Amino acid sequence: MKKLKLLLIAILTLIVFNIGYAANDISGNTWVIDTAGIITSAKIKCVWIYWTGINADGDTIIVREYPSGKVIVKAEGIEGNDMGWTFPGTSGSFSGINVQTLSSGELLFRLGVP
């Protein structure tokens, strides 16, 4: 009976702490961002940014360079359409990334060689 109580407590703890859990994945060459915030303070080279899963007309994204605050991308979406931006040459070299606003969907960041 004691083991069952401990097991139930462990399961409930996992459920409580996973509600609203953000799953930003910056582990590979294509980052998947689904939650706003400072993504990295390291220098990166971004080849393109792709916004997918836009839920409603007028949803917005604002991506800024960190820590300068310079706007990299600012856009309003159209429901059901995906949007993308490319950064040729050295135009995608940033000192860090802050996703200030992400109303819906996910941002995909494709990294290049810094």
Chimera marker file (.cmm) of the C-alpha trace (Angstrom):
<marker_set name="trace">
<marker id="1" x="0.000" y="0.000" z="0.000" r="1" g="1" b="0" radius="0.5"/>
<marker id="2" x="2.868" y="2.364" z="0.821" r="1" g="1" b="0" radius="0.5"/>
<marker id="3" x="4.492" y="1.707" z="-2.577" r="1" g="1" b="0" radius="0.5"/>
<marker id="4" x="1.200" y="2.475" z="-4.323" r="1" g="1" b="0" radius="0.5"/>
<marker id="5" x="0.904" y="5.815" z="-2.494" r="1" g="1" b="0" radius="0.5"/>
<marker id="6" x="4.484" y="6.733" z="-3.440" r="1" g="1" b="0" radius="0.5"/>
<marker id="7" x="3.831" y="5.775" z="-7.054" r="1" g="1" b="0" radius="0.5"/>
<marker id="8" x="0.664" y="7.913" z="-7.163" r="1" g="1" b="0" radius="0.5"/>
<marker id="9" x="2.505" y="10.871" z="-5.648" r="1" g="1" b="0" radius="0.5"/>
<marker id="10" x="5.275" y="10.504" z="-8.234" r="1" g="1" b="0" radius="0.5"/>
<marker id="11" x="2.769" y="10.366" z="-11.117" r="1" g="1" b="0" radius="0.5"/>
<marker id="12" x="0.834" y="13.386" z="-9.857" r="1" g="1" b="0" radius="0.5"/>
<marker id="13" x="4.067" y="15.332" z="-9.436" r="1" g="1" b="0" radius="0.5"/>
<marker id="14" x="5.052" y="14.594" z="-13.035" r="1" g="1" b="0" radius="0.5"/>
<marker id="15" x="1.615" y="15.640" z="-14.286" r="1" g="1" b="0" radius="0.5"/>
<marker id="16" x="1.605" y="18.893" z="-12.306" r="1" g="1" b="0" radius="0.5"/>
<marker id="17" x="5.078" y="19.927" z="-13.431" r="1" g="1" b="0" radius="0.5"/>
<marker id="18" x="4.438" y="19.052" z="-17.084" r="1" g="1" b="0" radius="0.5"/>
<marker id="19" x="1.279" y="21.154" z="-17.475" r="1" g="1" b="0" radius="0.5"/>
<marker id="20" x="2.202" y="24.050" z="-19.730" r="1" g="1" b="0" radius="0.5"/>
<marker id="21" x="5.706" y="22.712" z="-20.266" r="1" g="1" b="0" radius="0.5"/>
<marker id="22" x="7.439" y="24.437" z="-23.165" r="1" g="1" b="0" radius="0.5"/>
<marker id="23" x="9.361" y="22.252" z="-25.545" r="1" g="1" b="0" radius="0.5"/>
<marker id="24" x="11.770" y="24.593" z="-27.335" r="1" g="1" b="0" radius="0.5"/>
<marker id="25" x="14.315" y="22.348" z="-29.040" r="1" g="1" b="0" radius="0.5"/>
<marker id="26" x="17.660" y="23.991" z="-29.841" r="1" g="1" b="0" radius="0.5"/>
<marker id="27" x="19.652" y="20.775" z="-30.001" r="1" g="1" b="0" radius="0.5"/>
<marker id="28" x="20.243" y="20.429" z="-33.746" r="1" g="1" b="0" radius="0.5"/>
<marker id="29" x="20.807" y="22.549" z="-36.861" r="1" g="1" b="0" radius="0.5"/>
<marker id="30" x="17.090" y="23.352" z="-37.099" r="1" g="1" b="0" radius="0.5"/>
<marker id="31" x="15.696" y="24.796" z="-33.894" r="1" g="1" b="0" radius="0.5"/>
<marker id="32" x="11.995" y="24.398" z="-33.099" r="1" g="1" b="0" radius="0.5"/>
<marker id="33" x="10.686" y="27.249" z="-30.949" r="1" g="1" b="0" radius="0.5"/>
<marker id="34" x="7.148" y="27.173" z="-29.572" r="1" g="1" b="0" radius="0.5"/>
<marker id="35" x="7.547" y="29.495" z="-26.573" r="1" g="1" b="0" radius="0.5"/>
<marker id="36" x="8.632" y="33.126" z="-26.458" r="1" g="1" b="0" radius="0.5"/>
<marker id="37" x="11.707" y="34.169" z="-24.485" r="1" g="1" b="0" radius="0.5"/>
<marker id="38" x="15.458" y="34.514" z="-24.771" r="1" g="1" b="0" radius="0.5"/>
<marker id="39" x="16.455" y="31.517" z="-26.880" r="1" g="1" b="0" radius="0.5"/>
<marker id="40" x="20.222" y="32.000" z="-26.812" r="1" g="1" b="0" radius="0.5"/>
<marker id="41" x="22.795" y="34.603" z="-25.854" r="1" g="1" b="0" radius="0.5"/>
<marker id="42" x="25.444" y="32.910" z="-28.007" r="1" g="1" b="0" radius="0.5"/>
<marker id="43" x="26.475" y="34.164" z="-31.447" r="1" g="1" b="0" radius="0.5"/>
<marker id="44" x="24.690" y="32.283" z="-34.226" r="1" g="1" b="0" radius="0.5"/>
<marker id="45" x="24.378" y="32.295" z="-38.001" r="1" g="1" b="0" radius="0.5"/>
<marker id="46" x="20.755" y="31.926" z="-39.095" r="1" g="1" b="0" radius="0.5"/>
<marker id="47" x="20.084" y="30.836" z="-42.681" r="1" g="1" b="0" radius="0.5"/>
<marker id="48" x="16.285" y="31.091" z="-42.512" r="1" g="1" b="0" radius="0.5"/>
<marker id="49" x="13.326" y="31.433" z="-40.149" r="1" g="1" b="0" radius="0.5"/>
<marker id="50" x="10.042" y="29.690" z="-40.942" r="1" g="1" b="0" radius="0.5"/>
<marker id="51" x="6.751" y="30.322" z="-39.082" r="1" g="1" b="0" radius="0.5"/>
<marker id="52" x="4.294" y="27.455" z="-39.262" r="1" g="1" b="0" radius="0.5"/>
<marker id="53" x="1.009" y="26.597" z="-37.545" r="1" g="1" b="0" radius="0.5"/>
<marker id="54" x="-0.501" y="30.095" z="-37.605" r="1" g="1" b="0" radius="0.5"/>
<marker id="55" x="-3.897" y="29.749" z="-35.919" r="1" g="1" b="0" radius="0.5"/>
<marker id="56" x="-5.649" y="33.041" z="-36.719" r="1" g="1" b="0" radius="0.5"/>
<marker id="57" x="-5.418" y="36.127" z="-38.913" r="1" g="1" b="0" radius="0.5"/>
<marker id="58" x="-3.460" y="38.811" z="-37.075" r="1" g="1" b="0" radius="0.5"/>
<marker id="59" x="-1.368" y="36.445" z="-34.916" r="1" g="1" b="0" radius="0.5"/>
<marker id="60" x="2.018" y="38.052" z="-34.496" r="1" g="1" b="0" radius="0.5"/>
<marker id="61" x="5.678" y="37.249" z="-34.081" r="1" g="1" b="0" radius="0.5"/>
<marker id="62" x="8.503" y="39.516" z="-33.057" r="1" g="1" b="0" radius="0.5"/>
<marker id="63" x="12.051" y="38.151" z="-33.085" r="1" g="1" b="0" radius="0.5"/>
<marker id="64" x="14.817" y="40.418" z="-31.823" r="1" g="1" b="0" radius="0.5"/>
<marker id="65" x="18.566" y="40.184" z="-31.622" r="1" g="1" b="0" radius="0.5"/>
<marker id="66" x="19.726" y="39.685" z="-28.052" r="1" g="1" b="0" radius="0.5"/>
<marker id="67" x="20.837" y="41.799" z="-26.187" r="1" g="1" b="0" radius="0.5"/>
<marker id="68" x="20.623" y="44.782" z="-28.617" r="1" g="1" b="0" radius="0.5"/>
<marker id="69" x="16.878" y="44.506" z="-29.211" r="1" g="1" b="0" radius="0.5"/>
<marker id="70" x="17.269" y="45.045" z="-32.971" r="1" g="1" b="0" radius="0.5"/>
<marker id="71" x="14.222" y="43.636" z="-34.791" r="1" g="1" b="0" radius="0.5"/>
<marker id="72" x="15.063" y="40.625" z="-36.936" r="1" g="1" b="0" radius="0.5"/>
<marker id="73" x="11.506" y="39.665" z="-37.915" r="1" g="1" b="0" radius="0.5"/>
<marker id="74" x="8.170" y="41.286" z="-37.096" r="1" g="1" b="0" radius="0.5"/>
<marker id="75" x="5.064" y="39.981" z="-38.839" r="1" g="1" b="0" radius="0.5"/>
<marker id="76" x="1.330" y="39.367" z="-38.703" r="1" g="1" b="0" radius="0.5"/>
<marker id="77" x="0.182" y="35.991" z="-39.880" r="1" g="1" b="0" radius="0.5"/>
<marker id="78" x="-2.727" y="34.745" z="-41.940" r="1" g="1" b="0" radius="0.5"/>
<marker id="79" x="-4.530" y="31.666" z="-40.647" r="1" g="1" b="0" radius="0.5"/>
<marker id="80" x="-3.382" y="28.488" z="-42.352" r="1" g="1" b="0" radius="0.5"/>
<marker id="81" x="-0.473" y="30.106" z="-44.210" r="1" g="1" b="0" radius="0.5"/>
<marker id="82" x="3.187" y="29.612" z="-43.351" r="1" g="1" b="0" radius="0.5"/>
<marker id="83" x="5.722" y="32.414" z="-43.608" r="1" g="1" b="0" radius="0.5"/>
<marker id="84" x="9.480" y="32.401" z="-44.120" r="1" g="1" b="0" radius="0.5"/>
<marker id="85" x="12.491" y="34.727" z="-44.168" r="1" g="1" b="0" radius="0.5"/>
<marker id="86" x="15.953" y="34.037" z="-45.554" r="1" g="1" b="0" radius="0.5"/>
<marker id="87" x="19.240" y="35.600" z="-44.490" r="1" g="1" b="0" radius="0.5"/>
<marker id="88" x="21.808" y="35.470" z="-47.312" r="1" g="1" b="0" radius="0.5"/>
<marker id="89" x="25.492" y="36.076" z="-46.765" r="1" g="1" b="0" radius="0.5"/>
<marker id="90" x="26.308" y="37.546" z="-43.383" r="1" g="1" b="0" radius="0.5"/>
<marker id="91" x="22.859" y="39.115" z="-42.835" r="1" g="1" b="0" radius="0.5"/>
<marker id="92" x="21.918" y="36.228" z="-40.522" r="1" g="1" b="0" radius="0.5"/>
<marker id="93" x="24.769" y="36.707" z="-38.051" r="1" g="1" b="0" radius="0.5"/>
<marker id="94" x="23.276" y="37.548" z="-34.654" r="1" g="1" b="0" radius="0.5"/>
<marker id="95" x="24.701" y="37.963" z="-31.154" r="1" g="1" b="0" radius="0.5"/>
<marker id="96" x="21.709" y="36.136" z="-29.663" r="1" g="1" b="0" radius="0.5"/>
<marker id="97" x="18.010" y="35.488" z="-30.206" r="1" g="1" b="0" radius="0.5"/>
<marker id="98" x="15.006" y="36.732" z="-28.232" r="1" g="1" b="0" radius="0.5"/>
<marker id="99" x="11.568" y="35.627" z="-29.407" r="1" g="1" b="0" radius="0.5"/>
<marker id="100" x="9.608" y="38.492" z="-27.886" r="1" g="1" b="0" radius="0.5"/>
<marker id="101" x="6.177" y="37.503" z="-29.240" r="1" g="1" b="0" radius="0.5"/>
<marker id="102" x="4.870" y="34.230" z="-30.651" r="1" g="1" b="0" radius="0.5"/>
<marker id="103" x="1.061" y="34.254" z="-30.757" r="1" g="1" b="0" radius="0.5"/>
<marker id="104" x="0.680" y="30.793" z="-32.270" r="1" g="1" b="0" radius="0.5"/>
<marker id="105" x="2.486" y="27.995" z="-34.021" r="1" g="1" b="0" radius="0.5"/>
<marker id="106" x="6.207" y="27.327" z="-34.113" r="1" g="1" b="0" radius="0.5"/>
<marker id="107" x="9.276" y="29.086" z="-35.411" r="1" g="1" b="0" radius="0.5"/>
<marker id="108" x="11.903" y="26.995" z="-37.166" r="1" g="1" b="0" radius="0.5"/>
<marker id="109" x="15.415" y="28.464" z="-37.168" r="1" g="1" b="0" radius="0.5"/>
<marker id="110" x="17.894" y="26.876" z="-39.585" r="1" g="1" b="0" radius="0.5"/>
<marker id="111" x="21.442" y="27.467" z="-38.456" r="1" g="1" b="0" radius="0.5"/>
<marker id="112" x="24.486" y="27.770" z="-40.677" r="1" g="1" b="0" radius="0.5"/>
<marker id="113" x="28.197" y="27.873" z="-39.944" r="1" g="1" b="0" radius="0.5"/>
<marker id="114" x="28.893" y="30.914" z="-37.719" r="1" g="1" b="0" radius="0.5"/>
<link id1="1" id2="2" r="1" g="1" b="0" radius="0.2"/>
<link id1="2" id2="3" r="1" g="1" b="0" radius="0.2"/>
<link id1="3" id2="4" r="1" g="1" b="0" radius="0.2"/>
<link id1="4" id2="5" r="1" g="1" b="0" radius="0.2"/>
<link id1="5" id2="6" r="1" g="1" b="0" radius="0.2"/>
<link id1="6" id2="7" r="1" g="1" b="0" radius="0.2"/>
<link id1="7" id2="8" r="1" g="1" b="0" radius="0.2"/>
<link id1="8" id2="9" r="1" g="1" b="0" radius="0.2"/>
<link id1="9" id2="10" r="1" g="1" b="0" radius="0.2"/>
<link id1="10" id2="11" r="1" g="1" b="0" radius="0.2"/>
<link id1="11" id2="12" r="1" g="1" b="0" radius="0.2"/>
<link id1="12" id2="13" r="1" g="1" b="0" radius="0.2"/>
<link id1="13" id2="14" r="1" g="1" b="0" radius="0.2"/>
<link id1="14" id2="15" r="1" g="1" b="0" radius="0.2"/>
<link id1="15" id2="16" r="1" g="1" b="0" radius="0.2"/>
<link id1="16" id2="17" r="1" g="1" b="0" radius="0.2"/>
<link id1="17" id2="18" r="1" g="1" b="0" radius="0.2"/>
<link id1="18" id2="19" r="1" g="1" b="0" radius="0.2"/>
<link id1="19" id2="20" r="1" g="1" b="0" radius="0.2"/>
<link id1="20" id2="21" r="1" g="1" b="0" radius="0.2"/>
<link id1="21" id2="22" r="1" g="1" b="0" radius="0.2"/>
<link id1="22" id2="23" r="1" g="1" b="0" radius="0.2"/>
<link id1="23" id2="24" r="1" g="1" b="0" radius="0.2"/>
<link id1="24" id2="25" r="1" g="1" b="0" radius="0.2"/>
<link id1="25" id2="26" r="1" g="1" b="0" radius="0.2"/>
<link id1="26" id2="27" r="1" g="1" b="0" radius="0.2"/>
<link id1="27" id2="28" r="1" g="1" b="0" radius="0.2"/>
<link id1="28" id2="29" r="1" g="1" b="0" radius="0.2"/>
<link id1="29" id2="30" r="1" g="1" b="0" radius="0.2"/>
<link id1="30" id2="31" r="1" g="1" b="0" radius="0.2"/>
<link id1="31" id2="32" r="1" g="1" b="0" radius="0.2"/>
<link id1="32" id2="33" r="1" g="1" b="0" radius="0.2"/>
<link id1="33" id2="34" r="1" g="1" b="0" radius="0.2"/>
<link id1="34" id2="35" r="1" g="1" b="0" radius="0.2"/>
<link id1="35" id2="36" r="1" g="1" b="0" radius="0.2"/>
<link id1="36" id2="37" r="1" g="1" b="0" radius="0.2"/>
<link id1="37" id2="38" r="1" g="1" b="0" radius="0.2"/>
<link id1="38" id2="39" r="1" g="1" b="0" radius="0.2"/>
<link id1="39" id2="40" r="1" g="1" b="0" radius="0.2"/>
<link id1="40" id2="41" r="1" g="1" b="0" radius="0.2"/>
<link id1="41" id2="42" r="1" g="1" b="0" radius="0.2"/>
<link id1="42" id2="43" r="1" g="1" b="0" radius="0.2"/>
<link id1="43" id2="44" r="1" g="1" b="0" radius="0.2"/>
<link id1="44" id2="45" r="1" g="1" b="0" radius="0.2"/>
<link id1="45" id2="46" r="1" g="1" b="0" radius="0.2"/>
<link id1="46" id2="47" r="1" g="1" b="0" radius="0.2"/>
<link id1="47" id2="48" r="1" g="1" b="0" radius="0.2"/>
<link id1="48" id2="49" r="1" g="1" b="0" radius="0.2"/>
<link id1="49" id2="50" r="1" g="1" b="0" radius="0.2"/>
<link id1="50" id2="51" r="1" g="1" b="0" radius="0.2"/>
<link id1="51" id2="52" r="1" g="1" b="0" radius="0.2"/>
<link id1="52" id2="53" r="1" g="1" b="0" radius="0.2"/>
<link id1="53" id2="54" r="1" g="1" b="0" radius="0.2"/>
<link id1="54" id2="55" r="1" g="1" b="0" radius="0.2"/>
<link id1="55" id2="56" r="1" g="1" b="0" radius="0.2"/>
<link id1="56" id2="57" r="1" g="1" b="0" radius="0.2"/>
<link id1="57" id2="58" r="1" g="1" b="0" radius="0.2"/>
<link id1="58" id2="59" r="1" g="1" b="0" radius="0.2"/>
<link id1="59" id2="60" r="1" g="1" b="0" radius="0.2"/>
<link id1="60" id2="61" r="1" g="1" b="0" radius="0.2"/>
<link id1="61" id2="62" r="1" g="1" b="0" radius="0.2"/>
<link id1="62" id2="63" r="1" g="1" b="0" radius="0.2"/>
<link id1="63" id2="64" r="1" g="1" b="0" radius="0.2"/>
<link id1="64" id2="65" r="1" g="1" b="0" radius="0.2"/>
<link id1="65" id2="66" r="1" g="1" b="0" radius="0.2"/>
<link id1="66" id2="67" r="1" g="1" b="0" radius="0.2"/>
<link id1="67" id2="68" r="1" g="1" b="0" radius="0.2"/>
<link id1="68" id2="69" r="1" g="1" b="0" radius="0.2"/>
<link id1="69" id2="70" r="1" g="1" b="0" radius="0.2"/>
<link id1="70" id2="71" r="1" g="1" b="0" radius="0.2"/>
<link id1="71" id2="72" r="1" g="1" b="0" radius="0.2"/>
<link id1="72" id2="73" r="1" g="1" b="0" radius="0.2"/>
<link id1="73" id2="74" r="1" g="1" b="0" radius="0.2"/>
<link id1="74" id2="75" r="1" g="1" b="0" radius="0.2"/>
<link id1="75" id2="76" r="1" g="1" b="0" radius="0.2"/>
<link id1="76" id2="77" r="1" g="1" b="0" radius="0.2"/>
<link id1="77" id2="78" r="1" g="1" b="0" radius="0.2"/>
<link id1="78" id2="79" r="1" g="1" b="0" radius="0.2"/>
<link id1="79" id2="80" r="1" g="1" b="0" radius="0.2"/>
<link id1="80" id2="81" r="1" g="1" b="0" radius="0.2"/>
<link id1="81" id2="82" r="1" g="1" b="0" radius="0.2"/>
<link id1="82" id2="83" r="1" g="1" b="0" radius="0.2"/>
<link id1="83" id2="84" r="1" g="1" b="0" radius="0.2"/>
<link id1="84" id2="85" r="1" g="1" b="0" radius="0.2"/>
<link id1="85" id2="86" r="1" g="1" b="0" radius="0.2"/>
<link id1="86" id2="87" r="1" g="1" b="0" radius="0.2"/>
<link id1="87" id2="88" r="1" g="1" b="0" radius="0.2"/>
<link id1="88" id2="89" r="1" g="1" b="0" radius="0.2"/>
<link id1="89" id2="90" r="1" g="1" b="0" radius="0.2"/>
<link id1="90" id2="91" r="1" g="1" b="0" radius="0.2"/>
<link id1="91" id2="92" r="1" g="1" b="0" radius="0.2"/>
<link id1="92" id2="93" r="1" g="1" b="0" radius="0.2"/>
<link id1="93" id2="94" r="1" g="1" b="0" radius="0.2"/>
<link id1="94" id2="95" r="1" g="1" b="0" radius="0.2"/>
<link id1="95" id2="96" r="1" g="1" b="0" radius="0.2"/>
<link id1="96" id2="97" r="1" g="1" b="0" radius="0.2"/>
<link id1="97" id2="98" r="1" g="1" b="0" radius="0.2"/>
<link id1="98" id2="99" r="1" g="1" b="0" radius="0.2"/>
<link id1="99" id2="100" r="1" g="1" b="0" radius="0.2"/>
<link id1="100" id2="101" r="1" g="1" b="0" radius="0.2"/>
<link id1="101" id2="102" r="1" g="1" b="0" radius="0.2"/>
<link id1="102" id2="103" r="1" g="1" b="0" radius="0.2"/>
<link id1="103" id2="104" r="1" g="1" b="0" radius="0.2"/>
<link id1="104" id2="105" r="1" g="1" b="0" radius="0.2"/>
<link id1="105" id2="106" r="1" g="1" b="0" radius="0.2"/>
<link id1="106" id2="107" r="1" g="1" b="0" radius="0.2"/>
<link id1="107" id2="108" r="1" g="1" b="0" radius="0.2"/>
<link id1="108" id2="109" r="1" g="1" b="0" radius="0.2"/>
<link id1="109" id2="110" r="1" g="1" b="0" radius="0.2"/>
<link id1="110" id2="111" r="1" g="1" b="0" radius="0.2"/>
<link id1="111" id2="112" r="1" g="1" b="0" radius="0.2"/>
<link id1="112" id2="113" r="1" g="1" b="0" radius="0.2"/>
<link id1="113" id2="114" r="1" g="1" b="0" radius="0.2"/>
</marker_set>
